[in-house]
């Protein structure tokens, strides 16, 4: 009947179908949508302009899934705050609030864990548990906006998980986030990162979204990419770039290429020149990221001098490049780190209690 049977994941059309099937007037759907997605209510009791019986019936059949904050850390400069949320089934996810001069950005997770296996990322260390519902992705934005007391103006889907591996959930999340009856965040203020699922990029392009597509490239050739990104064994760089070109053709939106600089792996002059040859003449942008080391891997990031040299080669050859500002390094703000730390602490606590019993 509905694409998602979770009420906070339903769009206006589905909510209208839901309320009218119960003999209620259509306008109740708009009221319900507004409570969930504009007032950011997580309890039917707060929806005081809805009939009591309607609220009771909905609560019994469609309980609102809420996030519980179980950990958070704020950077010393106050620019970044990282959250660990527990879901209704006990799984945990993480989100990040980043404060910029132009407004607040929230980085959200799209899955519980990840199965892509990128070797520089902590998100994938525990594998994939499940996809997040659209409402669970939205709730990260809603919770952080309520907690900060400040409007979220930008959303990046770059947290734990591969968004295109949760394709339907991603599309519905964007639909609800941008709805004029909700937070009404512009699609142009959304960035979605993917490691390069080629068929899904093309499928997404056909929907003609207006958000920014960020491709996690991280190497200029297939040999180097395979060493750090298992997805490269399935799709070649040529196929990934071709899909990105198709996205630009369909949407008119400049594609961003994410490139995590790993010392001794992908940061040489030769590799910078290979990247130039790969992207020259394309309407794109390269975002250079000094990789955040994680204790489970032996990677280290390229030094400031090496980053500057790599960037200089790109720019001299007409490739627009920026270096991502490092935020939250003192609070483990890289993808998956704080969530993994929290899970490790909980496991240690369980083992201690078990040994004492």
C-alpha positions in Angstrom: 0.0 0.0 0.0 2.8 2.4 1.0 6.4 2.5 -0.1 7.3 2.7 3.6 4.9 1.6 6.3 6.7 4.0 8.8 4.4 7.1 9.0 7.3 9.6 9.3 8.7 8.2 6.0 5.4 8.7 4.1 5.0 11.6 1.7 2.0 13.9 1.4 0.3 11.7 -1.1 0.6 8.6 1.1 -0.5 10.5 4.2 -3.6 11.8 2.4 -4.4 8.2 1.3 -3.9 7.1 4.9 -6.2 9.7 6.6 -9.0 9.5 3.9 -9.0 5.7 4.2 -10.1 6.3 7.8 -12.9 8.7 6.8 -10.9 11.8 7.8 -10.7 15.0 5.7 -7.7 15.5 3.5 -6.5 18.5 5.4 -5.6 16.3 8.4 -2.8 14.9 6.2 -1.2 18.3 5.9 -1.5 18.9 9.6 0.1 15.6 10.4 2.9 16.2 7.9 3.5 19.6 9.4 3.8 18.3 12.9 6.3 15.6 11.9 8.4 17.5 9.4 8.1 21.2 10.4 7.4 21.3 14.1 9.7 18.2 14.4 7.4 16.5 16.9 8.2 13.1 18.1 5.0 12.4 20.0 1.4 12.3 18.9 0.4 14.0 22.2 1.9 17.2 20.9 -0.3 17.3 17.8 -3.1 19.1 19.6 -5.0 20.2 16.6 -5.6 16.6 15.6 -8.7 14.7 17.0 -7.8 12.6 20.1 -9.1 9.4 18.5 -7.1 10.0 15.4 -3.9 10.4 17.5 -4.7 7.3 19.6 -5.4 5.2 16.5 -2.2 6.4 14.7 -0.1 5.8 17.9 -1.3 2.2 18.1 -0.8 1.4 14.5 2.1 3.7 13.5 4.4 4.4 16.5 6.8 7.3 15.8 10.3 5.9 15.8 12.6 8.2 17.7 16.3 8.6 18.1 18.0 8.5 21.5 21.2 10.4 21.9 23.6 8.1 23.7 26.9 10.0 23.2 28.1 13.3 21.8 31.3 15.3 21.7 32.0 18.9 20.9 35.3 20.1 19.3 37.5 22.4 21.4 36.8 25.3 19.0 33.0 24.7 19.1 32.7 24.4 15.3 31.9 20.7 15.3 29.7 18.4 17.4 29.4 14.7 16.8 26.4 12.6 17.9 25.8 8.9 18.4 22.1 8.0 18.3 20.5 4.7 19.3 17.7 3.5 17.0 14.5 1.8 18.2 16.0 -1.6 17.5 19.2 -0.9 19.5 21.5 -0.2 16.6 23.6 2.9 16.7 24.4 5.5 14.1 26.3 8.8 14.1 25.8 12.3 12.7 27.9 15.5 12.8 26.9 19.2 13.1 29.4 21.5 11.5 29.1 25.3 12.0 30.2 27.5 9.2 29.9 31.3 8.6 27.3 30.6 5.9 25.2 28.4 8.1 24.9 25.0 9.9 25.6 21.8 8.0 24.6 18.3 9.2 26.3 15.2 8.0 23.9 12.2 8.2 24.3 8.5 8.0 22.2 6.5 5.5 22.8 2.9 6.8 23.7 1.1 10.0 27.3 0.2 9.1 28.5 -0.2 5.5 29.4 -3.1 3.2 31.6 -1.2 0.7 34.8 -2.0 2.6 36.8 1.2 1.8 40.1 0.6 3.7 40.5 4.2 5.0 37.0 4.4 6.6 35.9 3.2 10.1 32.2 3.0 8.9 32.8 -0.4 7.2 34.7 -2.1 10.0 31.6 -3.8 11.4 29.9 -4.5 8.1 26.3 -3.6 7.1 23.4 -4.3 9.5 20.6 -2.6 7.6 19.4 0.4 5.7 18.0 3.4 7.5 14.4 4.4 7.0 13.9 7.8 5.4 12.5 9.0 8.8 15.7 7.7 10.6 17.9 9.8 8.2 15.6 12.8 8.7 15.5 12.4 12.4 19.3 13.1 12.6 18.7 16.5 11.0 15.6 17.1 13.2 17.3 16.1 16.4 20.3 18.3 15.8 18.3 21.3 14.8 16.2 21.0 18.0 19.3 20.4 20.1 21.3 23.4 18.6 18.3 25.7 18.5 19.6 26.9 15.1 18.3 26.1 11.6 20.1 23.6 9.5 20.7 25.1 6.1 22.9 22.4 4.5 22.8 18.6 4.6 25.6 16.3 3.4 24.8 12.5 3.1 28.4 11.4 3.9 28.1 9.7 7.2 28.0 5.9 7.8 26.8 3.9 4.8 26.7 4.1 1.1 23.6 6.2 0.2 23.0 4.6 -3.2 23.0 1.2 -1.6 19.8 2.5 0.1 18.5 4.1 -3.1 14.7 4.3 -2.3 15.4 5.5 1.2 17.7 8.2 -0.1 15.2 9.5 -2.7 12.4 9.6 -0.2 14.6 11.3 2.4 15.5 14.1 -0.1 11.8 14.4 -1.1 10.7 14.9 2.5 13.6 17.2 3.5 12.9 19.6 0.6 9.1 19.6 0.9 7.7 23.1 1.3 5.5 21.9 4.1 8.5 20.7 6.1 12.0 22.1 6.6 12.0 23.2 2.9 15.8 22.8 2.5 16.8 23.5 -1.1 18.0 20.5 -3.1 21.0 22.8 -4.1 22.0 22.8 -0.4 22.3 19.0 -0.3 25.4 17.0 -1.2 25.3 13.2 -1.6 28.5 11.1 -1.6 28.9 7.7 -3.2 31.9 5.4 -3.7 30.7 4.8 -7.3 27.7 2.5 -7.8 27.5 3.0 -11.5 24.0 1.8 -12.3 22.5 3.7 -9.3 24.3 6.9 -10.4 22.7 6.7 -13.8 19.3 5.8 -12.3 19.6 8.8 -10.0 20.5 11.1 -12.9 17.3 10.1 -14.7 15.4 11.6 -11.8 17.1 14.9 -12.5 17.9 15.9 -8.9 19.4 19.3 -8.2 21.7 18.3 -5.3 25.5 17.9 -5.7 26.9 14.5 -6.5 30.2 13.8 -4.8 32.2 10.8 -6.1 34.6 9.2 -3.7 37.4 8.7 -6.2 40.5 8.5 -4.0 42.8 7.3 -6.8 43.5 8.2 -10.5 43.8 4.6 -11.8 42.2 1.3 -11.3 45.2 -0.4 -9.8 45.6 2.1 -7.0 41.9 2.3 -6.4 41.5 -1.4 -6.0 44.1 -1.3 -3.2 41.9 1.0 -1.1 38.3 0.6 -2.4 36.9 -2.9 -3.1 34.1 -1.4 -5.3 36.9 -0.8 -7.9 36.9 -4.5 -8.5 33.3 -4.2 -9.8 33.4 -0.8 -11.6 36.3 0.7 -13.4 37.3 4.4 -13.0 36.2 4.9 -16.7 32.7 3.5 -15.8 32.5 5.7 -12.7 33.6 8.9 -14.6 31.1 8.0 -17.4 28.3 7.8 -14.9 29.3 11.1 -13.4 29.4 12.7 -16.8 25.9 11.3 -17.4 24.7 12.9 -14.1 26.1 16.3 -15.3 24.4 15.9 -18.7 21.0 15.1 -17.1 21.1 17.6 -14.2 23.5 20.4 -15.2 25.0 20.1 -11.7 28.8 20.2 -11.4 30.2 16.9 -10.0 32.6 16.9 -7.1 35.3 14.3 -6.8 36.4 13.5 -3.2 40.1 12.5 -3.0 41.5 11.4 0.4 45.2 11.9 0.4 47.0 8.9 1.9 50.7 9.1 2.4 52.5 6.7 0.0 49.3 5.4 -1.6 47.8 8.1 -3.8 49.6 11.4 -3.2 52.6 11.4 -5.6 53.2 13.9 -8.4 52.7 11.2 -11.0 49.3 10.4 -9.5 48.3 14.1 -9.5 49.1 14.3 -13.2 47.1 11.1 -13.8 44.2 12.8 -12.1 44.6 15.8 -14.3 44.4 13.6 -17.4 41.3 11.9 -16.1 39.4 15.1 -15.3 40.7 17.8 -17.7 38.0 19.6 -19.6 35.2 18.4 -17.4 32.9 20.7 -15.4 34.0 19.3 -12.0 35.7 20.1 -8.7 38.2 18.1 -6.7 37.9 18.1 -2.9 41.2 17.1 -1.4 40.9 15.5 2.0 44.0 14.7 4.3 42.8 11.3 5.4 41.9 10.9 9.1 44.0 8.0 10.5 42.0 5.2 12.2 43.5 2.8 14.7 42.4 -0.3 12.8 44.4 0.8 9.7 48.0 1.8 9.2 47.3 4.7 6.8 48.6 8.1 7.6 47.7 11.4 6.0 49.8 13.4 3.6 51.5 16.4 5.2 50.5 20.0 4.6 53.4 20.5 2.1 52.4 17.4 0.1 48.7 18.4 0.1 49.7 21.9 -1.2 51.9 20.4 -3.9 49.2 18.0 -5.1 46.6 20.9 -5.2 49.1 23.1 -7.1 49.5 20.5 -9.9 45.8 20.2 -10.3 45.2 24.0 -10.4 48.1 24.6 -12.8 46.4 22.3 -15.2 43.0 23.9 -15.0 41.4 21.6 -12.4 39.4 23.5 -9.7 40.5 22.1 -6.3 40.1 22.9 -2.7 41.4 21.3 0.5 38.7 20.3 2.9 39.0 22.2 6.2 39.8 19.8 9.0 37.1 19.9 11.6 36.5 17.8 14.6 39.8 15.8 14.5 39.9 16.1 18.3 36.5 14.3 18.7 37.0 11.5 16.1 34.8 13.2 13.6 35.8 11.1 10.6 33.2 8.7 9.3 32.4 5.9 11.7 35.0 6.7 14.3 32.9 7.8 17.2 30.2 5.2 16.5 32.9 2.5 16.6 34.4 3.9 19.8 31.0 3.8 21.4 30.3 0.2 20.3 33.8 -0.9 21.6 33.1 0.7 25.0 29.7 -1.0 25.2 31.2 -4.4 24.3 34.0 -3.9 26.9 31.3 -3.0 29.5 29.3 -6.2 28.6 32.4 -8.4 28.9 33.3 -6.9 32.3 29.8 -7.4 33.6 29.8 -11.0 32.3 33.1 -11.8 33.9 31.8 -10.5 37.2 28.6 -12.5 37.1 
